[in-house]
Amino acid sequence: MLPRKKLDIGWADLASALAMSLRRGGADRASRLEALWSPEGRALATLSVRSGFDLVLRQLALPAGSEVLVSAVTIRDMVAIIEAHGLRAVPVDIDPDTCALRVDRLRQAIGGRTRALLVAHLFGSRTPMDAVAAVADRHGLFLFEDCAQAFAADGYTGHPRSDVTMFSFGPIKTATALGGGVLVFRDRDRCEDARRRQRAYPPQRRGGYARRVLKYGLLKALSWRAPYTVFATLCRWSGTSHDRVIANAVRGFGPGALLVQLRRRPGPALLGLMLRRHRRYGSDDLADRIAAATALAARLPADAIPGRWAQPHCHWLLPLQCDDPDVLVARLQHAGFDATRGATSLHAVPAGRDAAADGAAPMAAQRMMSRMLYLPVESASGAELRELARIVGDFLDRPPPVRAGP
Ligand SMILES: *Cc1c(COP(=O)(O)O)cnc(C)c1O
């Protein structure tokens, strides 16, 4: 079976991380890593993007009930964090062709309580920020730019108007360090203040990180094709699905109070791995993935691929939208392609009760997410890509009959 997603990390990186988590020292790693991102002292390394986002919201201390506008597609935890601060997340619809935030909808969504805007770049695309930044400027909104899916090793550190730009190196992200985030601030003093606040957090647990490195070593071994097929079969026999097992394994933080788990500072082994990866990672490392996704996308109808027209695009994932996506997933699985509908916690952010009546519900985002699946492309050969394109192309031409019953 062709696995859905490769962990973007090598065995030498894992071995190095394990060694670092068993040794002491490395006190200067945070400052060295941060200097790579911003020699002027405007970068902060965090335990995760979610930790950094929570930290900045604490710093902002917006009045309860304030509204934070968010891209209508983002991960659940970002919304949960906004709500945990007593704020309201208000979704702003996106354009499915480019996955960019719709600026007309953004203007409509701004009200008397709007204080901040969280823009997520989706699936590896990077949406143009100029128009969004101009609106944020005019209305005095604090602008968060979420690059968790868009790291492309191309030196981008955020739009100049973004107040905070956030990069994630969590387990399923590009150039992963099995955790960790980097925040780049517009304002140096705000960054210093965040650094001071983070220093008061308890450190990440060393043993916990070592266990995480071992767990992902195991998952990486499993993602070789033969073991992966065995693993998927075993899961099916034992009455569960490999989809669910993987989704649970890569969730990152366990069950329990999210904010408590987020409020730790990154430990020296995590910082060491982030530093190692940043020194060695280059845009060349993304070339194969981009070429495979581009080749497949070129064989499929453009409107089936959200973000098809986005530029730049490093294709972190290759989403596809169609009627009856569950049927296509089953068909692809049967043919040995590990397509999936889950495996990330991306979702369409629900609008408030009155939004539907206002016509402000993010209809495009909801429709897109309800019809979406992800195609496995990363390690596909040319022949496999053609086969994948053929199966998907056939399916899109001849949708299955509508199923009867509930
Ligand atoms: C992965 C992701 C995050 C969270 O990143 P962590 O570093 O795991 O906290 C936030 N936003 C988006 C859009 C993501 O894809």
The ligand as a Gaussian input file, in Angstrom:
#p B3LYP/6-31G(d) Opt

LIG

0 1
 C       -0.556000      21.950000      12.466000
 C       -1.265000      23.257000      12.490000
 C       -1.273000      24.072000      13.635000
 C       -0.707000      23.619000      14.952000
 O        0.666000      23.458000      14.968000
 P        1.336000      22.835000      16.292000
 O        2.761000      23.252000      16.154000
 O        1.151000      21.372000      16.217000
 O        0.665000      23.444000      17.452000
 C       -1.914000      25.281000      13.577000
 N       -2.523000      25.703000      12.455000
 C       -2.550000      24.966000      11.325000
 C       -3.238000      25.502000      10.117000
 C       -1.919000      23.722000      11.316000
 O       -1.955000      22.975000      10.207000

